[in-house]
Amino acid sequence: MESLELNNIYHMDCIEGMKNIPEDSIDIVITDPPFAIDFKAKRSNYNRTATRVIEGYNEIPKDNYHDFTIKWMTEVYRVLRDSGSMYVFSGWNNLKDILIAIDDLGFITVNHIIWKYQFGVVTKRRFITSHYHCLYVCKDDAKRRFFPYARFQKDATDGNGGSLHYKDKEDVWVIKREYWTGQQKTPTKLPAELIKKILLYSTQEGDVVLDPFLGSGQVAVISKLMNRRYIGFEIVKEYYEFAKKRLEENLYTIKDNQQRITSNIPLNLFEKKQDEF
Ligand SMILES: C[S@@+](CC[C@H](N)C(=O)[O-])C[C@H]1O[C@@H](n2cnc3c(N)ncnc32)[C@H](O)[C@@H]1O
């Protein structure tokens, strides 16, 4: 492939795909790589209406996870602008490899955020996992952009004197997972609220957002809704096609009668704009 276009996604291995992105061209990477757990996206593994879960999912064997992480993060480091940032999600089981790669490649850790979600899997012999780690990192801390009042004014209070912007900027984020009852879905997806929060604090309209591991395409879909430019990769054809359909047809969720995006963000943000690097 010669050149990639912005506001487009690609069905390919992201390590190969990112080699076609010029260096210093990406403002933010928001990504949720495969977790190196023995996870099979089989419809029958889901305690839901199984037929709506799209099968596939490319998992990485545990022994290869370190090398795999170094490879994709090396490309991210190359394409990220000095003023840019990366938010990478990780479960606790493979966190060590993510932290080592961040350090070895020269990223600077800005925050270690905990995303607390509802309804972990119930367990009998250990505590219930109900959080993910999110490493917020950058290449140059002096050049890194952050918009502290993007969500709450400096003096906004909760009515009891508590500062809203302080609360919003604590590093434990309690955000619900989305349940797409009755809709087609991929096995894992980030909630829109989580992506929206990251985009508001770390980007402005027109910025370029990269997700090397698109899955359902959530990062690209929310970026499009918020008037950011996007690019991304997904190796499983069915997931790529699902994400592509959501983006091209401006659908948030897809069910038999094709529900349109329900969002209070104006739909005219979806005007098609193809940019080349
Ligand atoms: C945890 S999921 C991402 C979920 C996504 N954030 C969402 O909200 O839907 C990881 C995805 O990476 C894909 N994947 C695994 N290896 C890949 C590779 N080398 N290149 C591109 N995609 C890959 C998997 O198929 C899976 O869909």
PDBQT file of the ligand as one rigid body, heavy atoms in Angstrom, charges set to zero:
ROOT
HETATM    1  C1  LIG A 301      -9.576  -5.167  22.665  1.00  0.00    +0.000 C 
HETATM    2  S1  LIG A 301     -10.054  -5.140  20.997  1.00  0.00    +0.000 S 
HETATM    3  C2  LIG A 301     -10.339  -3.453  20.633  1.00  0.00    +0.000 C 
HETATM    4  C3  LIG A 301     -11.736  -2.997  20.994  1.00  0.00    +0.000 C 
HETATM    5  C4  LIG A 301     -12.019  -1.568  20.584  1.00  0.00    +0.000 C 
HETATM    6  N1  LIG A 301     -11.300  -0.602  21.404  1.00  0.00    +0.000 N 
HETATM    7  C5  LIG A 301     -13.504  -1.245  20.638  1.00  0.00    +0.000 C 
HETATM    8  O1  LIG A 301     -13.883  -0.305  21.360  1.00  0.00    +0.000 OA
HETATM    9  O2  LIG A 301     -14.272  -1.920  19.959  1.00  0.00    +0.000 OA
HETATM   10  C6  LIG A 301      -8.557  -5.474  20.130  1.00  0.00    +0.000 C 
HETATM   11  C7  LIG A 301      -8.736  -5.661  18.639  1.00  0.00    +0.000 C 
HETATM   12  O3  LIG A 301      -7.453  -5.726  18.008  1.00  0.00    +0.000 OA
HETATM   13  C8  LIG A 301      -7.539  -6.620  16.902  1.00  0.00    +0.000 C 
HETATM   14  N2  LIG A 301      -6.172  -6.995  16.540  1.00  0.00    +0.000 N 
HETATM   15  C9  LIG A 301      -5.367  -7.933  17.133  1.00  0.00    +0.000 A 
HETATM   16  N3  LIG A 301      -4.154  -7.948  16.554  1.00  0.00    +0.000 NA
HETATM   17  C10 LIG A 301      -4.162  -6.985  15.588  1.00  0.00    +0.000 A 
HETATM   18  C11 LIG A 301      -3.176  -6.493  14.659  1.00  0.00    +0.000 A 
HETATM   19  N4  LIG A 301      -1.943  -7.019  14.614  1.00  0.00    +0.000 N 
HETATM   20  N5  LIG A 301      -3.516  -5.472  13.827  1.00  0.00    +0.000 NA
HETATM   21  C12 LIG A 301      -4.755  -4.939  13.870  1.00  0.00    +0.000 A 
HETATM   22  N6  LIG A 301      -5.742  -5.377  14.716  1.00  0.00    +0.000 NA
HETATM   23  C13 LIG A 301      -5.444  -6.376  15.562  1.00  0.00    +0.000 A 
HETATM   24  C14 LIG A 301      -8.438  -7.735  17.451  1.00  0.00    +0.000 C 
HETATM   25  O4  LIG A 301      -9.002  -8.498  16.400  1.00  0.00    +0.000 OA
HETATM   26  C15 LIG A 301      -9.479  -6.938  18.254  1.00  0.00    +0.000 C 
HETATM   27  O5  LIG A 301     -10.582  -6.603  17.451  1.00  0.00    +0.000 OA
ENDROOT
TORSDOF 0
